[in-house]
Amino acid sequence: MKKQGFLRNLEDEGKLELVDPSEDICRSYMEKSDNCMKSAKILLENELYENSVSMSYYAMYNSLTALLFGVGIKCENHTGSMLLLNRLFRRTDLFRIISSAKKERIDKQYYVSSKDNGKLEASSAREMTTDAEDFVLKIRLISRNLNQEDIEDIRQRFRHMP
């Protein structure tokens, strides 16, 4: 029930709402996702692992935002967007990947690690980049395979979420 209350609070705050589906906004967020992915790879190649992890996460998050706008859902909260992926699209696999990526991004962005963890950080950043590529590809496939009936079904489920 906690998750349901969380989404309801986002709606009450005006941070979650139904809007008209927008291919233009969807495309713009996918472009942002692609740019973040390119940045993540460049940062990884230059051994800037913490920044690479952050860009990998944002590649995922921007693709998810694109998917939501494609069906006409505007969500201004990262956790809320992830919950919608799980509840409306029923993609627990992708929910787990992006949730883990968010935690990793927060750890890398806000906490300092010792220099002794260099190999671990490199491995973690490489894994995150691979996960991001996979995640973004799967989100693109979901988006491309949605037809009008699917979109209406998702919007109807959104309206009737407890």
DSSP file (Angstrom, degrees, kcal/mol; ACC not computed):
  #  RESIDUE AA STRUCTURE BP1 BP2  ACC     N-H-->O    O-->H-N    N-H-->O    O-->H-N    TCO  KAPPA ALPHA  PHI   PSI    X-CA   Y-CA   Z-CA
    1    1 A M     >        0   0    0      0, 0.0     4,-2.2     0, 0.0     5,-0.2   0.000 360.0 360.0 360.0 -25.9    0.0    0.0    0.0
    2    2 A K  H  >  +     0   0    0      1,-0.2     4,-2.1     2,-0.2     5,-0.1   0.907 360.0  50.4 -58.4 -43.2    2.9    2.3    0.6
    3    3 A K  H  > S+     0   0    0      1,-0.2     4,-2.3     2,-0.2    -1,-0.2   0.898 108.1  52.5 -63.7 -40.3    3.7    2.5   -3.2
    4    4 A Q  H  > S+     0   0    0      1,-0.2     4,-2.2     2,-0.2    -1,-0.2   0.926 110.1  48.1 -62.5 -43.5    0.1    3.3   -4.0
    5    5 A G  H  X S+     0   0    0     -4,-2.2     4,-2.5     1,-0.2    -1,-0.2   0.866 108.6  55.7 -62.7 -36.9    0.1    6.2   -1.5
    6    6 A F  H  X S+     0   0    0     -4,-2.1     4,-2.0     2,-0.2    -2,-0.2   0.937 109.5  44.4 -62.0 -48.4    3.4    7.5   -2.9
    7    7 A L  H  X S+     0   0    0     -4,-2.3     4,-2.1     1,-0.2    -1,-0.2   0.889 112.2  53.1 -64.8 -38.7    1.9    7.7   -6.5
    8    8 A R  H  X S+     0   0    0     -4,-2.2     4,-2.6    -5,-0.2    -1,-0.2   0.908 107.4  51.8 -62.5 -41.2   -1.2    9.3   -5.1
    9    9 A N  H  X S+     0   0    0     -4,-2.5     4,-2.1     1,-0.2    -1,-0.2   0.897 107.0  53.2 -62.2 -39.9    0.9   11.9   -3.3
   10   10 A L  H  <>S+     0   0    0     -4,-2.0     5,-2.8     2,-0.2     6,-0.8   0.912 109.8  48.4 -61.2 -41.2    2.7   12.7   -6.6
   11   11 A E  H ><5S+     0   0    0     -4,-2.1     3,-1.6     4,-0.2    -2,-0.2   0.938 110.2  51.0 -62.1 -46.2   -0.6   13.2   -8.3
   12   12 A D  H 3<5S+     0   0    0     -4,-2.6    -1,-0.2     1,-0.3    -2,-0.2   0.838 110.2  50.2 -60.8 -33.1   -1.8   15.5   -5.5
   13   13 A E  T 3<5S-     0   0    0     -4,-2.1    -1,-0.3    -5,-0.2    -2,-0.2   0.478 116.6-114.7 -83.3  -3.0    1.4   17.5   -5.8
   14   14 A G  T < 5S+     0   0    0     -3,-1.6    -3,-0.2    -4,-0.4    -2,-0.1   0.672  87.7 114.5  77.6  17.4    1.0   17.8   -9.6
   15   15 A K  S   <S+     0   0    0     -5,-2.8    61,-3.1    -6,-0.2     2,-0.4   0.429  73.5  44.2 -98.9  -0.9    4.1   15.8  -10.3
   16   16 A L  E    S+A   75   0A   0     -6,-0.8     2,-0.3    59,-0.2    -2,-0.2  -0.956  73.3 137.9-145.3 122.1    2.2   12.9  -11.9
   17   17 A E  E     -A   74   0A   0     57,-2.3    57,-3.0    -2,-0.4     2,-0.4  -0.997  51.5-100.1-160.2 158.2   -0.6   13.3  -14.4
   18   18 A L  E     +A   73   0A   0     -2,-0.3     2,-0.3    55,-0.2    55,-0.2  -0.682  45.4 169.1 -78.8 135.8   -2.2   12.2  -17.6
   19   19 A V        -     0   0    0     53,-2.7     3,-0.1    -2,-0.4    -2,-0.0  -0.818  46.0 -72.7-133.6 174.3   -1.3   14.3  -20.6
   20   20 A D        -     0   0    0     -2,-0.3    52,-0.2     1,-0.1    51,-0.1  -0.541  59.1-103.5 -68.1 135.5   -1.8   14.0  -24.3
   21   21 A P        -     0   0    0      0, 0.0     2,-0.4     0, 0.0    49,-0.2  -0.349  41.4-160.3 -57.0 141.1    0.6   11.4  -25.7
   22   22 A S     >  -     0   0    0     47,-2.0     4,-2.0     1,-0.1     5,-0.1  -0.928  25.8-175.1-136.2 111.6    3.5   13.1  -27.5
   23   23 A E  H  > S+     0   0    0     -2,-0.4     4,-2.9     2,-0.2     5,-0.2   0.854  91.4  56.5 -67.3 -34.7    5.7   11.6  -30.1
   24   24 A D  H  > S+     0   0    0      2,-0.2     4,-2.2     1,-0.2    -1,-0.2   0.940 110.6  41.8 -63.8 -47.3    7.8   14.8  -30.2
   25   25 A I  H  > S+     0   0    0      2,-0.2     4,-2.4     1,-0.2     5,-0.2   0.901 113.8  54.3 -66.4 -39.3    8.5   14.8  -26.5
   26   26 A C  H  X S+     0   0    0     -4,-2.0     4,-2.0     1,-0.2    -2,-0.2   0.939 109.9  46.4 -57.5 -48.9    9.1   11.0  -26.7
   27   27 A R  H  X S+     0   0    0     -4,-2.9     4,-2.3     1,-0.2    -1,-0.2   0.893 110.2  53.8 -61.7 -40.8   11.7   11.5  -29.5
   28   28 A S  H  X S+     0   0    0     -4,-2.2     4,-2.1     1,-0.2    -1,-0.2   0.911 110.2  46.1 -62.6 -42.7   13.4   14.4  -27.5
   29   29 A Y  H  X S+     0   0    0     -4,-2.4     4,-2.4     2,-0.2    -1,-0.2   0.851 110.5  53.3 -70.0 -32.8   13.8   12.2  -24.4
   30   30 A M  H  X S+     0   0    0     -4,-2.0     4,-2.6    -5,-0.2    -2,-0.2   0.883 107.9  51.2 -67.7 -35.8   15.1    9.3  -26.5
   31   31 A E  H  X S+     0   0    0     -4,-2.3     4,-2.4     2,-0.2    -2,-0.2   0.917 109.6  49.7 -64.3 -42.6   17.7   11.7  -28.0
   32   32 A K  H  X S+     0   0    0     -4,-2.1     4,-2.4     2,-0.2    -2,-0.2   0.910 110.3  51.6 -60.3 -41.4   18.7   12.7  -24.5
   33   33 A S  H  X S+     0   0    0     -4,-2.4     4,-2.3     1,-0.2    -2,-0.2   0.928 109.1  49.4 -60.6 -46.4   19.0    9.1  -23.6
   34   34 A D  H  X S+     0   0    0     -4,-2.6     4,-2.4     1,-0.2    -1,-0.2   0.904 111.1  50.0 -60.3 -42.1   21.2    8.4  -26.6
   35   35 A N  H  X S+     0   0    0     -4,-2.4     4,-2.4     1,-0.2    -1,-0.2   0.892 109.7  50.3 -65.6 -39.4   23.4   11.4  -25.7
   36   36 A C  H  X S+     0   0    0     -4,-2.4     4,-2.7     2,-0.2    -1,-0.2   0.896 109.8  51.6 -63.7 -39.1   23.7   10.1  -22.1
   37   37 A M  H  X S+     0   0    0     -4,-2.3     4,-1.9     2,-0.2    -2,-0.2   0.922 110.0  48.4 -64.8 -43.5   24.7    6.7  -23.4
   38   38 A K  H  X S+     0   0    0     -4,-2.4     4,-2.2     1,-0.2    -2,-0.2   0.926 112.7  49.0 -60.2 -44.3   27.4    8.2  -25.6
   39   39 A S  H  X S+     0   0    0     -4,-2.4     4,-2.9     1,-0.2     5,-0.2   0.910 107.3  54.8 -62.0 -43.0   28.7   10.2  -22.7
   40   40 A A  H  X S+     0   0    0     -4,-2.7     4,-2.2     1,-0.2    -1,-0.2   0.898 109.9  47.0 -58.1 -41.5   28.7    7.2  -20.4
   41   41 A K  H  X S+     0   0    0     -4,-1.9     4,-2.6     2,-0.2    -1,-0.2   0.909 112.5  48.4 -68.8 -42.3   30.9    5.3  -22.9
   42   42 A I  H  X S+     0   0    0     -4,-2.2     4,-1.4     2,-0.2    -2,-0.2   0.927 113.3  47.9 -63.0 -44.6   33.3    8.3  -23.4
   43   43 A L  H  <>S+     0   0    0     -4,-2.9     5,-3.0     1,-0.2    -2,-0.2   0.893 111.2  51.1 -63.6 -40.1   33.6    8.7  -19.6
   44   44 A L  H ><5S+     0   0    0     -4,-2.2     3,-1.9    -5,-0.2    -2,-0.2   0.934 108.2  51.4 -62.0 -47.0   34.2    4.9  -19.2
   45   45 A E  H 3<5S+     0   0    0     -4,-2.6    -1,-0.2     1,-0.3    -2,-0.2   0.805 110.9  49.5 -59.8 -29.5   37.0    5.0  -21.8
   46   46 A N  T 3<5S-     0   0    0     -4,-1.4    -1,-0.3    -5,-0.2    -2,-0.2   0.187 117.4-113.2 -97.9  16.0   38.6    7.9  -20.0
   47   47 A E  T < 5S+     0   0    0     -3,-1.9     2,-1.0     1,-0.2    -3,-0.2   0.761  73.7 136.6  59.9  30.1   38.4    6.1  -16.6
   48   48 A L     >< +     0   0    0     -5,-3.0     4,-2.0     1,-0.2    -1,-0.2  -0.642  24.1 165.5-100.6  71.8   35.9    8.5  -15.2
   49   49 A Y  H  >  +     0   0    0     -2,-1.0     4,-2.5     1,-0.2     5,-0.2   0.860  64.4  52.8 -65.0 -43.7   33.8    5.7  -13.7
   50   50 A E  H  > S+     0   0    0      1,-0.2     4,-1.8     2,-0.2    -1,-0.2   0.924 113.6  44.8 -60.4 -43.6   31.6    7.6  -11.3
   51   51 A N  H  > S+     0   0    0      1,-0.2     4,-2.4     2,-0.2    -1,-0.2   0.856 110.5  54.8 -69.0 -34.7   30.5   10.0  -14.0
   52   52 A S  H  X S+     0   0    0     -4,-2.0     4,-2.4     2,-0.2    -2,-0.2   0.913 106.6  51.2 -63.3 -43.0   30.0    7.1  -16.4
   53   53 A V  H  X S+     0   0    0     -4,-2.5     4,-2.3     1,-0.2    -2,-0.2   0.921 110.1  50.1 -59.6 -44.6   27.7    5.4  -13.9
   54   54 A S  H  X S+     0   0    0     -4,-1.8     4,-2.4     1,-0.2    -2,-0.2   0.926 111.7  46.6 -61.3 -46.2   25.7    8.6  -13.6
   55   55 A M  H  X S+     0   0    0     -4,-2.4     4,-1.9     2,-0.2    -1,-0.2   0.857 109.7  54.6 -67.3 -34.6   25.3    9.0  -17.4
   56   56 A S  H  X S+     0   0    0     -4,-2.4     4,-1.7     2,-0.2    -1,-0.2   0.928 109.2  48.4 -62.1 -44.4   24.3    5.3  -17.8
   57   57 A Y  H  X S+     0   0    0     -4,-2.3     4,-2.9     1,-0.2    -2,-0.2   0.942 111.0  49.6 -60.3 -47.2   21.6    5.8  -15.2
   58   58 A Y  H  X S+     0   0    0     -4,-2.4     4,-2.6     1,-0.2     5,-0.2   0.800 104.5  58.9 -67.6 -26.6   20.3    8.9  -17.0
   59   59 A A  H  X S+     0   0    0     -4,-1.9     4,-1.5     2,-0.2    -1,-0.2   0.928 111.5  42.4 -61.4 -43.4   20.3    7.1  -20.3
   60   60 A M  H  X S+     0   0    0     -4,-1.7     4,-2.3    -3,-0.2    -2,-0.2   0.948 115.1  48.7 -65.9 -49.7   17.9    4.6  -18.7
   61   61 A Y  H  X S+     0   0    0     -4,-2.9     4,-2.5     1,-0.2    -2,-0.2   0.900 110.6  50.0 -62.0 -42.7   15.8    7.2  -17.0
   62   62 A N  H  X S+     0   0    0     -4,-2.6     4,-2.1     1,-0.2    -1,-0.2   0.870 110.0  51.0 -65.7 -35.4   15.4    9.4  -20.1
   63   63 A S  H  X S+     0   0    0     -4,-1.5     4,-2.2    -5,-0.2    -1,-0.2   0.895 110.6  49.4 -67.8 -37.7   14.3    6.4  -22.1
   64   64 A L  H  X S+     0   0    0     -4,-2.3     4,-2.4     2,-0.2    -2,-0.2   0.913 109.6  51.2 -65.0 -42.3   11.7    5.6  -19.4
   65   65 A T  H  X S+     0   0    0     -4,-2.5     4,-2.5     1,-0.2     5,-0.2   0.897 108.8  52.4 -60.4 -40.5   10.5    9.2  -19.5
   66   66 A A  H  X S+     0   0    0     -4,-2.1     4,-2.1     2,-0.2    -2,-0.2   0.931 108.6  50.2 -59.8 -46.6   10.2    8.9  -23.3
   67   67 A L  H  X S+     0   0    0     -4,-2.2     4,-1.0     1,-0.2    -2,-0.2   0.922 110.7  49.3 -58.8 -45.4    8.1    5.8  -22.9
   68   68 A L  H ><>S+     0   0    0     -4,-2.4     5,-2.7     1,-0.2     3,-0.8   0.922 111.3  47.9 -63.8 -44.0    5.8    7.5  -20.4
   69   69 A F  H ><5S+     0   0    0     -4,-2.5   -47,-2.0     3,-0.2     3,-0.8   0.840 103.9  63.6 -64.7 -30.8    5.3   10.5  -22.6
   70   70 A G  H 3<5S+     0   0    0     -4,-2.1    -1,-0.2     1,-0.3    -2,-0.2   0.793 110.4  37.4 -62.9 -27.9    4.6    8.2  -25.5
   71   71 A V  T <<5S-     0   0    0     -4,-1.0    -1,-0.3    -3,-0.8    -2,-0.2   0.366 125.8-101.0-103.5   2.9    1.5    6.9  -23.7
   72   72 A G  T < 5S+     0   0    0     -3,-0.8   -53,-2.7    -4,-0.4     2,-0.5   0.870  76.5 132.5  84.3  38.4    0.6   10.3  -22.3
   73   73 A I  E   < -A   18   0A   0     -5,-2.7     2,-0.6   -55,-0.2    -1,-0.3  -0.987  36.4-163.2-123.3 125.2    1.9   10.1  -18.7
   74   74 A K  E     +A   17   0A   0    -57,-3.0   -57,-2.3    -2,-0.5     2,-0.4  -0.930  13.6 173.5-107.0 121.7    4.0   12.9  -17.2
   75   75 A C  E     -A   16   0A   0     -2,-0.6   -59,-0.2   -59,-0.2    -6,-0.1  -0.986  18.5-171.0-131.9 123.0    5.9   12.0  -14.1
   76   76 A E        +     0   0    0    -61,-3.1     2,-0.4    -2,-0.4   -60,-0.1  -0.040  65.9  79.9-101.1  30.0    8.4   14.4  -12.5
   77   77 A N     >  -     0   0    0    -62,-0.2     4,-2.4     1,-0.1     5,-0.2  -0.992  67.1-146.5-141.6 129.0    9.8   11.9  -10.0
   78   78 A H  H  > S+     0   0    0     -2,-0.4     4,-2.1     1,-0.2     5,-0.2   0.942 102.2  44.8 -60.7 -50.9   12.4    9.2  -10.7
   79   79 A T  H  > S+     0   0    0      1,-0.2     4,-2.5     2,-0.2    -1,-0.2   0.904 112.6  53.0 -62.6 -40.7   11.0    6.6   -8.2
   80   80 A G  H  > S+     0   0    0      1,-0.2     4,-2.1     2,-0.2    -1,-0.2   0.909 107.7  50.8 -60.3 -42.8    7.4    7.3   -9.4
   81   81 A S  H  X S+     0   0    0     -4,-2.4     4,-1.9     1,-0.2    -1,-0.2   0.904 110.5  49.6 -61.0 -41.6    8.5    6.7  -13.0
   82   82 A M  H  X S+     0   0    0     -4,-2.1     4,-1.8     1,-0.2    -2,-0.2   0.906 108.9  51.5 -65.3 -41.6   10.1    3.4  -12.0
   83   83 A L  H  X S+     0   0    0     -4,-2.5     4,-2.9     1,-0.2     5,-0.2   0.886 108.6  52.2 -62.5 -38.0    6.9    2.3  -10.1
   84   84 A L  H  X>S+     0   0    0     -4,-2.1     4,-2.8     2,-0.2     5,-1.0   0.884 104.9  55.6 -65.7 -38.0    4.8    3.1  -13.2
   85   85 A L  H  X5S+     0   0    0     -4,-1.9     6,-1.4     1,-0.2     4,-0.7   0.921 114.3  40.9 -57.2 -43.7    7.1    0.9  -15.3
   86   86 A N  H  <5S+     0   0    0     -4,-1.8     4,-0.4     4,-0.2    -2,-0.2   0.922 123.3  36.6 -71.4 -46.0    6.5   -1.9  -13.0
   87   87 A R  H  <5S+     0   0    0     -4,-2.9    -3,-0.2    -5,-0.1    -2,-0.2   0.890 127.0  30.3 -81.1 -40.5    2.8   -1.4  -12.4
   88   88 A L  H  <5S+     0   0    0     -4,-2.8    -3,-0.2    -5,-0.2    -2,-0.1   0.843 131.9  31.0 -90.6 -35.2    1.5   -0.2  -15.9
   89   89 A F  S  <<S-     0   0    0     -5,-1.0    -3,-0.2    -4,-0.7    -2,-0.1   0.549  95.0-136.9 -99.8  -9.8    3.9   -2.0  -18.2
   90   90 A R        +     0   0    0     -4,-0.4     2,-0.6    -6,-0.3    -4,-0.2   0.882  51.9 145.6  56.4  44.2    4.4   -5.0  -15.9
   91   91 A R     >  +     0   0    0     -6,-1.4     4,-2.4     1,-0.2    -1,-0.2  -0.667  12.1 162.2-113.6  75.1    8.2   -5.1  -16.5
   92   92 A T  H  > S+     0   0    0     -2,-0.6     4,-2.4     1,-0.2     5,-0.2   0.849  75.2  59.5 -59.9 -35.7    9.6   -6.2  -13.2
   93   93 A D  H  > S+     0   0    0      1,-0.2     4,-1.7     2,-0.2    -1,-0.2   0.935 110.3  39.9 -60.5 -46.9   12.9   -7.1  -14.9
   94   94 A L  H  > S+     0   0    0      2,-0.2     4,-2.5     1,-0.2     5,-0.3   0.848 111.6  58.1 -72.3 -33.9   13.4   -3.6  -16.1
   95   95 A F  H  X S+     0   0    0     -4,-2.4     4,-2.2     1,-0.2     5,-0.2   0.920 107.3  48.1 -59.2 -44.2   12.2   -2.1  -12.8
   96   96 A R  H  X S+     0   0    0     -4,-2.4     4,-2.3     2,-0.2     5,-0.2   0.909 111.1  50.6 -64.3 -42.0   14.9   -4.1  -11.0
   97   97 A I  H  X S+     0   0    0     -4,-1.7     4,-2.2     1,-0.2    -2,-0.2   0.951 115.0  40.7 -62.8 -50.1   17.6   -2.9  -13.4
   98   98 A I  H  X S+     0   0    0     -4,-2.5     4,-2.3     2,-0.2    -1,-0.2   0.846 113.6  54.0 -71.9 -31.5   16.8    0.8  -13.2
   99   99 A S  H  X S+     0   0    0     -4,-2.2     4,-1.9    -5,-0.3    -1,-0.2   0.924 111.4  45.4 -64.9 -43.4   16.2    0.6   -9.4
  100  100 A S  H  X S+     0   0    0     -4,-2.3     4,-2.4    -5,-0.2    -2,-0.2   0.896 112.2  52.2 -64.8 -40.5   19.6   -0.9   -9.0
  101  101 A A  H  X S+     0   0    0     -4,-2.2     4,-2.7    -5,-0.2    -2,-0.2   0.883 107.0  52.8 -64.0 -38.9   21.1    1.7  -11.3
  102  102 A K  H  X S+     0   0    0     -4,-2.3     4,-2.5     2,-0.2    -1,-0.2   0.933 110.0  47.8 -62.8 -45.1   19.5    4.5   -9.4
  103  103 A K  H  X S+     0   0    0     -4,-1.9     4,-2.6     1,-0.2    -2,-0.2   0.923 112.8  48.8 -60.8 -44.6   21.0    3.2   -6.1
  104  104 A E  H  X S+     0   0    0     -4,-2.4     4,-2.5     2,-0.2     5,-0.2   0.904 110.6  50.9 -62.5 -42.5   24.4    2.8   -7.8
  105  105 A R  H  X S+     0   0    0     -4,-2.7     4,-2.8     2,-0.2     5,-0.2   0.929 111.1  47.9 -61.6 -45.5   24.2    6.4   -9.2
  106  106 A I  H  X S+     0   0    0     -4,-2.5     4,-2.5     1,-0.2     5,-0.4   0.921 111.7  50.4 -62.1 -44.1   23.4    7.8   -5.8
  107  107 A D  H  X S+     0   0    0     -4,-2.6     4,-1.4     1,-0.2    -1,-0.2   0.926 116.5  40.8 -58.8 -45.4   26.2    5.9   -4.2
  108  108 A K  H  < S+     0   0    0     -4,-2.5    -2,-0.2     1,-0.2    -1,-0.2   0.849 118.8  45.6 -72.9 -34.7   28.7    7.1   -6.8
  109  109 A Q  H  < S+     0   0    0     -4,-2.8    -2,-0.2    -5,-0.2    -1,-0.2   0.841 124.8  26.8 -80.2 -33.8   27.5   10.7   -7.0
  110  110 A Y  H  < S+     0   0    0     -4,-2.5     2,-0.4    -5,-0.2    -2,-0.2   0.561 112.6  60.7-110.9  -9.9   27.1   11.5   -3.3
  111  111 A Y  S  < S-     0   0    0     -4,-1.4     2,-0.4    -5,-0.4    -1,-0.0  -0.922  70.7-130.5-124.6 148.6   29.6    9.2   -1.5
  112  112 A V        -     0   0    0     -2,-0.4     2,-0.3    -3,-0.0    -3,-0.1  -0.762  20.6-161.3 -96.5 137.7   33.4    9.0   -1.7
  113  113 A S        -     0   0    0     -2,-0.4     2,-0.1    -5,-0.1    -5,-0.0  -0.794  27.1 -98.2-113.8 161.6   35.1    5.7   -2.2
  114  114 A S    >   -     0   0    0     -2,-0.3     3,-1.6     1,-0.1    -1,-0.1  -0.408  28.1-118.9 -76.1 155.1   38.7    4.8   -1.5
  115  115 A K  G >  S+     0   0    0      1,-0.3     3,-1.3     2,-0.1    -1,-0.1   0.692 107.5  76.0 -65.5 -18.7   41.2    4.7   -4.4
  116  116 A D  G 3  S+     0   0    0      1,-0.3     3,-0.4     2,-0.1    -1,-0.3   0.662  83.6  66.9 -67.2 -14.8   41.7    1.0   -3.6
  117  117 A N  G <>  +     0   0    0     -3,-1.6     4,-3.0     1,-0.2    -1,-0.3   0.191  64.0 116.5 -92.4  17.3   38.4    0.2   -5.3
  118  118 A G  H <> S+     0   0    0     -3,-1.3     4,-2.3     1,-0.2    -1,-0.2   0.885  77.2  44.4 -55.1 -46.8   39.6    1.3   -8.8
  119  119 A K  H  > S+     0   0    0     -3,-0.4     4,-2.3     2,-0.2    -1,-0.2   0.893 114.7  49.9 -67.2 -38.4   39.2   -2.2  -10.4
  120  120 A L  H  > S+     0   0    0     -4,-0.2     4,-2.7     2,-0.2    -2,-0.2   0.913 111.2  49.2 -64.9 -42.6   35.8   -2.7   -8.7
  121  121 A E  H  X S+     0   0    0     -4,-3.0     4,-2.7     2,-0.2    -2,-0.2   0.896 110.5  50.7 -63.9 -40.4   34.7    0.7   -9.9
  122  122 A A  H  X S+     0   0    0     -4,-2.3     4,-2.3    -5,-0.2    -2,-0.2   0.930 113.0  45.9 -62.2 -45.3   35.8    0.0  -13.5
  123  123 A S  H  X S+     0   0    0     -4,-2.3     4,-2.5     2,-0.2    -2,-0.2   0.914 113.5  49.2 -63.8 -43.8   34.0   -3.3  -13.5
  124  124 A S  H  X S+     0   0    0     -4,-2.7     4,-2.4     1,-0.2    -2,-0.2   0.901 111.5  49.0 -62.8 -42.6   30.9   -1.7  -12.0
  125  125 A A  H  X S+     0   0    0     -4,-2.7     4,-2.2     2,-0.2    -1,-0.2   0.895 111.4  49.4 -66.4 -40.3   30.9    1.1  -14.6
  126  126 A R  H  X S+     0   0    0     -4,-2.3     4,-2.2     2,-0.2    -2,-0.2   0.929 112.5  47.9 -63.1 -44.4   31.3   -1.4  -17.4
  127  127 A E  H  X S+     0   0    0     -4,-2.5     4,-2.8     1,-0.2    -2,-0.2   0.904 111.1  50.9 -62.8 -41.6   28.4   -3.5  -16.1
  128  128 A M  H  X S+     0   0    0     -4,-2.4     4,-2.5     2,-0.2    -1,-0.2   0.890 108.9  51.1 -64.4 -39.5   26.2   -0.4  -15.7
  129  129 A T  H  X S+     0   0    0     -4,-2.2     4,-2.3     2,-0.2    -1,-0.2   0.918 111.9  47.0 -63.8 -43.4   27.0    0.7  -19.3
  130  130 A T  H  X S+     0   0    0     -4,-2.2     4,-2.2     2,-0.2    -2,-0.2   0.923 112.6  49.4 -63.2 -45.1   26.0   -2.7  -20.6
  131  131 A D  H  X S+     0   0    0     -4,-2.8     4,-3.0     1,-0.2    -2,-0.2   0.902 110.3  51.6 -60.5 -40.8   22.9   -2.8  -18.5
  132  132 A A  H  X S+     0   0    0     -4,-2.5     4,-2.9     2,-0.2     5,-0.3   0.920 108.6  49.9 -64.1 -43.9   21.9    0.7  -19.7
  133  133 A E  H  X S+     0   0    0     -4,-2.3     4,-2.1     1,-0.2    -1,-0.2   0.928 114.4  45.4 -59.6 -44.4   22.3   -0.3  -23.4
  134  134 A D  H  X S+     0   0    0     -4,-2.2     4,-2.4     2,-0.2    -2,-0.2   0.923 113.7  49.1 -64.4 -46.1   20.1   -3.4  -22.8
  135  135 A F  H  X S+     0   0    0     -4,-3.0     4,-2.5     2,-0.2    -2,-0.2   0.943 111.8  47.7 -59.2 -50.9   17.5   -1.4  -20.8
  136  136 A V  H  X S+     0   0    0     -4,-2.9     4,-2.5     1,-0.2    -1,-0.2   0.898 111.1  51.7 -61.2 -41.7   17.3    1.4  -23.4
  137  137 A L  H  X S+     0   0    0     -4,-2.1     4,-2.2    -5,-0.3    -1,-0.2   0.928 111.0  47.6 -60.4 -45.1   17.0   -1.2  -26.3
  138  138 A K  H  X S+     0   0    0     -4,-2.4     4,-2.4     1,-0.2    -2,-0.2   0.886 110.8  51.2 -65.8 -38.3   14.1   -2.9  -24.4
  139  139 A I  H  X S+     0   0    0     -4,-2.5     4,-2.7     2,-0.2    -1,-0.2   0.915 109.0  51.8 -64.1 -41.7   12.4    0.3  -23.7
  140  140 A R  H  X S+     0   0    0     -4,-2.5     4,-2.8     1,-0.2    -2,-0.2   0.917 110.2  49.0 -59.1 -43.2   12.6    1.2  -27.4
  141  141 A L  H  X S+     0   0    0     -4,-2.2     4,-1.9     2,-0.2    -2,-0.2   0.913 110.7  49.3 -64.5 -42.8   11.1   -2.1  -28.4
  142  142 A I  H  X S+     0   0    0     -4,-2.4     4,-0.6     1,-0.2    -2,-0.2   0.953 113.8  47.0 -58.8 -48.8    8.2   -1.7  -25.9
  143  143 A S  H >< S+     0   0    0     -4,-2.7     3,-0.9     1,-0.2    -2,-0.2   0.913 112.5  48.3 -60.9 -45.9    7.6    1.8  -27.3
  144  144 A R  H 3< S+     0   0    0     -4,-2.8    -1,-0.2     1,-0.2    -2,-0.2   0.818 110.7  51.9 -66.0 -30.6    7.7    0.7  -30.9
  145  145 A N  H 3< S+     0   0    0     -4,-1.9     2,-0.3    -5,-0.2    -1,-0.2   0.518  84.0 108.2 -87.3  -4.6    5.4   -2.2  -30.3
  146  146 A L    <<  -     0   0    0     -3,-0.9     2,-0.2    -4,-0.6    -3,-0.0  -0.562  49.5-169.0 -74.1 131.3    2.7   -0.2  -28.6
  147  147 A N     >  -     0   0    0     -2,-0.3     4,-2.4     1,-0.0     5,-0.2  -0.616  41.0 -92.6-108.2 177.5   -0.5    0.3  -30.7
  148  148 A Q  H  > S+     0   0    0      1,-0.2     4,-2.5    -2,-0.2     5,-0.2   0.870 126.1  53.1 -59.8 -38.2   -3.3    2.6  -29.9
  149  149 A E  H  > S+     0   0    0      2,-0.2     4,-2.3     1,-0.2    -1,-0.2   0.911 108.9  49.5 -64.2 -42.0   -5.2   -0.1  -28.1
  150  150 A D  H  > S+     0   0    0      2,-0.2     4,-2.5     1,-0.2    -2,-0.2   0.921 110.6  50.6 -60.7 -44.4   -2.2   -0.8  -25.8
  151  151 A I  H  X S+     0   0    0     -4,-2.4     4,-2.5     1,-0.2    -2,-0.2   0.922 110.9  47.8 -62.1 -44.7   -1.9    2.9  -25.1
  152  152 A E  H  X S+     0   0    0     -4,-2.5     4,-2.4     2,-0.2    -1,-0.2   0.893 110.9  52.1 -63.6 -38.9   -5.5    3.3  -24.2
  153  153 A D  H  X S+     0   0    0     -4,-2.3     4,-2.4     2,-0.2    -2,-0.2   0.920 111.0  46.9 -62.5 -44.3   -5.3    0.2  -22.0
  154  154 A I  H  X S+     0   0    0     -4,-2.5     4,-2.3     2,-0.2    -2,-0.2   0.917 112.9  49.0 -64.3 -43.7   -2.2    1.6  -20.1
  155  155 A R  H  X S+     0   0    0     -4,-2.5     4,-2.2     2,-0.2    -1,-0.2   0.877 110.9  50.9 -64.3 -37.3   -4.0    5.0  -19.7
  156  156 A Q  H  X S+     0   0    0     -4,-2.4     4,-1.6     2,-0.2    -2,-0.2   0.915 109.7  49.3 -66.2 -42.9   -7.1    3.2  -18.4
  157  157 A R  H  < S+     0   0    0     -4,-2.4     4,-0.2     1,-0.2    -2,-0.2   0.887 109.8  52.9 -62.8 -37.9   -5.0    1.2  -15.9
  158  158 A F  H >< S+     0   0    0     -4,-2.3     3,-1.3     1,-0.2    -2,-0.2   0.935 107.5  50.9 -61.3 -46.1   -3.4    4.5  -14.8
  159  159 A R  H 3< S+     0   0    0     -4,-2.2    -1,-0.2     1,-0.3    -2,-0.2   0.838 115.4  43.0 -60.1 -33.1   -6.8    6.1  -14.2
  160  160 A H  T 3< S+     0   0    0     -4,-1.6    -1,-0.3    -5,-0.1    -2,-0.2   0.242  78.6 129.8-103.2  13.0   -7.9    3.2  -12.1
  161  161 A M    <         0   0    0     -3,-1.3    -3,-0.0    -4,-0.2    -4,-0.0  -0.478 360.0 360.0 -64.6 134.9   -4.7    2.7  -10.0
  162  162 A P              0   0    0      0, 0.0    -1,-0.2     0, 0.0    -4,-0.1   0.522 360.0 360.0 -68.0 360.0   -5.7    2.5   -6.3
